[in-house]
Amino acid sequence: MWDKINIDCISGFTICPPKPCNAECKDLDVYVEKTECIYDERSQQYTGYNVNIDISGIDDTEQKACISYALTDNPGQSIQWGSLSNGSWTVGPFDSDIYLTVTVCPKYEDCPCSNSTCYKTIYIPKPDCETQKGIEKGGIGYRSGNAKIVVENTDAGELTVIPNPFNNDEIILHSTLKHTVYEIFDLSGKKIQDGDFEGIESKVKIVVSPGIYFIRYIDKARKSAIVKIIKL
């Protein structure tokens, strides 16, 4: 039997539903659809990430959404990104954990608007791009036209989580092991669930709150290995 995971760092989050935390703007909805790693072909490195968000509930005839963000290590310093309207948009690039704020402002007033109290702030952790190394190049995590996983030589571990971060209640575990045994833990070391499967992939239903979790499995050397996953 495995011992409890010892975690040295615990983070706390204030999580609001799609509606804003403040009750003064009842119509604004903001969702994070996904995060996308940015891969630089020249340097062959991940240089940051973009965030796909969906905004609704804004009166486009009189209002706009002013987008700003703050780094988590300096949350008091807000940086203006631009303005948007209702719809799905790509915001970025970013290279660290951020707090993303969507503020409803008068349409013809410059951002940041001075008197608005209608806003939504979302914590967005930087995705672990290296665990998805090779997605764009046909490595682990790449799906070919016949919907099978294509595996090439890679420095990644034997277990890969797709997508990571994730924002629904299902993930895909892709493994190069013949038989994969895994356990999922939260930040406190509490085991959430466990399982095993044969073959290269398994769909796993995981109903958890937004935050950081860990998947522990036995690698080819019969040692414990850890994969960090993030629920948005």
N, C-alpha and C positions, 0 to 999 in steps of 0.2 A: 504494500500500500504506500502511495506517495505521501510525503509530508506536506503540510500546508505551505503555500508560497508566502515568502516574506517580502512585503512591498515596503520600500523606504519612503515613497512619496505618495501622498493622497491629495487629490484635488477636489474642491467643492464647486458646484455649479448652481446657478439660478436658472432653471429651465421654465420657460413659459410656453404655453400652447401656441399655435399659429397666430392667434390673436395677441396683441401687444400686452405687456405686463401692466401698463397703465390703462385705466378704464375710460379715458377721455376720447379715445378714437376706436369706436366699436366696429368700424368697417374694414380696417386695414388687416390684411393677411399677408404674411411673409413666410415662405418655405425655402429651405435649402434642398435643392433637388439632388445635387451631387458635387463632389470636388474632382478636379481633373489635374493630374500632374503634368508639368511642362518639361518636355525632354529636349535638350539642345543637341542636335546631331553633330555639330562641330566639336563640342567638348565631350560629347557622350556622357553627359551628366544631367540630373534633374535640377532645374534652376528655380523652381517655385511651383505654384499651383494657381488655378483659377477656380472660382466658385460659381456654380449655376444656381440662381435663385428665381423664385416665382413670386411676383407681386400682384396683388389684387385689392380691390376696395377703394381705389383712388378715383376721384372725380377728375377725369382727364381734361375736362373743359376749364377747370379752375385750379387744379392741384398738380403737383409733381412729387416724385420721391427723391429726396436728396440722400445720397449714399456716402457714408463716412465709415472709417474704421480706426481702431486703436490697437496697438500691440499689447499683448497680455502682460508684458513686463513694464508697460507704461500706459495704463488704461486712461489716465487723465489727459493724455495728449491725443486729440482727435485729428485725423487726417481726412480731408475732403477728397472723395473719389470722383463724383460727378452726379448727374441727375438722370432719372429714368421715369417710366410710366408703368401702367399695368402690363403684365406679360412676363415671359421667361427671358432672363438675361444672364450674360456671363460677366462676372466682376473679377478684377484682378489686374496684374498678377500679384501674389503675396508670397512671402518666403518664411513665415513663422505663424504661430497661433495668433488669432485676431479676435476682436469683438467687432462684428459688423453691425452698423446701425442704419436703419431705414427710417427717415423722418419725412412726414407729410408736410409740404410747404406750399404756399401760394405759387401758382404756375409762373408768374412773371417776376418773382423775387429771387435774387441770387442766393445760392447755397453758401454757407449755412443760413437758413432763415432764423430770425431772431426770436420770434414769439411762439413758435410751435411747441406744443406739448404732446403731439401725437407721433409716436415713434415705436420701433421694435428693435431691440438689440439681441443679437444671436452670437453665442460663442462658437467659433469654428476652429478646431484643432488642425494643425498642419498634417496632411496625409503622409503616411509612411510609404513614400514612393519607391524606396529601394526594394520593398517586399513584392512590388509588382513590376520589378525590373524586366524589361523585354516585352511588355504588353504590346507596345506599338510595333516592335520588331519581330513578332511571331514567337516570343518565348512563353514562359509560364503565364497563363491567364489569357493568352490570345485564342480567340475562337475562330476556326476556319469556317468556310461556307457550309460544311455539313454539320456544324454545331458541336464538333468534338474539340477537346482541348489539344492544342499542338504544343509539344514539349521539345525544347532544344536544350543544349548544354547551358547551364547558368550557374552563377555563384549563390543563388538563393537557396534556402533550406528545402527540405523535402516536402514541407507543407506550406501551401499558399492559400490565402483567403481572398475571395473575389465576390463583391468589390470590397475594398478597404481604404477609406471609411465606407460604412453602409448606413442607409437611412430607412430600411424597411425591416421586416421580421424574418428575412431569409438570407443566408449566405451560402456560397459554394466553397467547400473545402477541396482543394486540388492537391493530390499527393503523388509522389513518385515511389511510395512504398507499396508493397504488395498488400499488406494489412496495416491499417492505420488505427491506432487507439488514441483517443484524445480526451481531455478534460478542459472545461471553460471556467475561468475564475473571474471574479470582480476585483477591484482594487484592494479590497480588504482581505483578499485571500479566500473568500467564501466560494465554494464550488457551485456554479450555476447549473451545469449539466455535463454529461459525458456521453461517449458513444464510440463506435468503431465502424469501419467499413472496409470492404474489399474493392480493389480497382483504383482508377485514377481520380474519381471525384464523387462527392456526395453533397446533396442539398441538405442543409441543416436549418431547421426553424429555431430562431433564437429571439425570444420576446424579452427585451431588456430596455431599461431607460438609457437615454443618451449618456455617453461616458466612455471610459477606457476599460478594456477587458483583455484577458490573456488566455491563449489556447496553449496547453501543454501537451506534448506528444512524445512518443519514443522514436528516436531517429534510427538510421541504419546501424549506428555504432551501439545501439541499445542504451543510449543515454537520453535524459530529458532535454527537450528543446522547447523554446517559448516563441510564440508569435503574438505580437500585440495587435489588437483590433480596436477600432473606434466606431462607436455608434453615434451618429449625428442626431 
